[in-house]
Amino acid sequence: MSATAVAQQPTVIDLYPGKAPGSESWDWKEKDTVLGGIKSVINVVKPTLTVYPSTGSIPTGTSVIIAPGGGFHFLSIYNEGEAIARKLNQLGITAFVLKYRTVHTEHPIEDGMKAQVEGRYNEVTTPILKLAMQDAQTAISMVRKEAAKWNISPSRIGLMGFSAGGTVAISTAYQATGDAQPDFIVPVYAADFNIMVGSVPGKRMPAYFAVAADDPLKLAPGNILEYHKWRSGGQAAELHVYQNGGHAFSMGQSGASSDQWFNGLESWLGSNGWLWPEKPTGWMANTNYADHLNSLARQRVEVANDWPNLKRFQNDNACLAKMANNGKRVVFMGNSITEGWQQFDSSFWEPSKGYINRGISGQTTPQMLLRFRQDVIDLKPAAVVILAGINDIAGNTGPATIESIFGNIRSMAELARASGIRVIICSVVPANRFPWRPGVQPADKVIELNGLLKAYAAKHKLGYVDYFSAMVDDQKGLKDALTYDGVHPNLAGYKVMGPLVEAVIRKVVK
């Protein structure tokens, strides 16, 4: 799925139509278990991929197949599978957790340790590694073949592995050919005991290695060696050796330096272009990943120092104050939907119309209320168009009730009316998901808020623009043809909105 996907139950896909090749005689049962307090699985016979669609706000088209660790005796399916997938989802990456075949055992930790102590670890696990590599290559080929189904790029498929899963990732990178090759690899504290070494691939395949120097399995030297092999083979690579963190640090926060490994991974993915669309559209077509990060950083500073962002339009407002006012100014007060309108459809904002855009991305109604005097009242418009509330429902500045959102919009309307400004209230645009707030279900709250706004406008004889009815689909969301991410309109969406609001403006501003 794309970055517009709503958080949902992951889909499980079988890698093979029947019994997995090479283990047809296996007749034992897979078992879910808890090992060391961590959700795990043992005795994997039927390999699968569990799909976690992206929930990020940017449709990167990037995907990552994750191979959990467990010494080939079990799979740490949550800590090194699902939890990692969910973090990648937030970056706009669709993740696939690979459940690969493991050793048959009822006592995975004890049997794995015994094999190491007795010097039989490679003897026990190498045959399983070969099957796991087969599973990984089958998974890569499947994801690449079905890329369009999940709205991902067939040339942006990474393979990430933890511990024994790192062994699978590196071995697969060495051995795979054709459509079974990953486009990049991410071995994290990869076990180097029995890597199936081969030639460094000729195809471009950057690698990101992360390991702790104090790993009790002494994996740092082997990971450093693999890094140097990758670099010597002409491949791009990055290596992080953390002073402390031990083994299996995954997403844990223990105060160790390895706690920051995922931040490093995010930077590396971004620097390689995998956190930005291959072919950007909409607002993304006019910027790039680096500028986007700088913009986000500026926004964080602005919010910290100027919560309502009073400085945003300070200079523009000063310039307007010096210009002649023909009595037909209309200020559009809003959030990113209003701000983005000018970027998508500049023709709507033709200067002779007197429309003034005062939308600020991400803002909630209390922020708008604080800047309402300087960004609306002081501009002495004939009318104000208020489109607000969706970010409050998303919880952008903390929890908010429908009553408090409605109260803030009502306060803006009352301030405008007290200043002789005609008021046009807009319905909230439909949404049934938030890319930046996975798990939040906004559809019914949007409908409830719109009901209050419509009744308030009717009671006080204010203008009301019903965007919702014209743009909603049968799932209470924004029609796919009218949006690029399920929340924000695209050009087609704004072309629907424009005539609706202008019809009300003509009635209100005579």
Salt bridges, closest charged atoms under 4 A:
ASP14 OD2 - LYS46 NZ 3.33
GLU30 OE2 - LYS99 NZ 2.77
GLU82 OE2 - ARG86 NE 3.81
GLU106 OE1 - LYS31 NZ 2.87
GLU118 OE1 - ARG120 NE 2.71
ASP135 OD1 - ARG101 NH2 2.76
ASP183 OD2 - ARG144 NH2 2.94
ASP183 OD1 - LYS203 NZ 2.89
ASP215 OD2 - HIS247 ND1 2.80
GLU226 OE2 - LYS229 NZ 3.48
GLU238 OE2 - HIS240 NE2 2.73
GLU278 OE2 - ARG156 NE 3.97
GLU339 OE2 - ARG312 NH2 2.58
ASP345 OD1 - LYS495 NZ 3.27
ASP375 OD2 - ARG371 NH1 2.90
ASP444 OD1 - LYS476 NZ 2.80
ASP485 OD2 - HIS488 ND1 2.76
GLU502 OE2 - LYS353 NZ 3.06
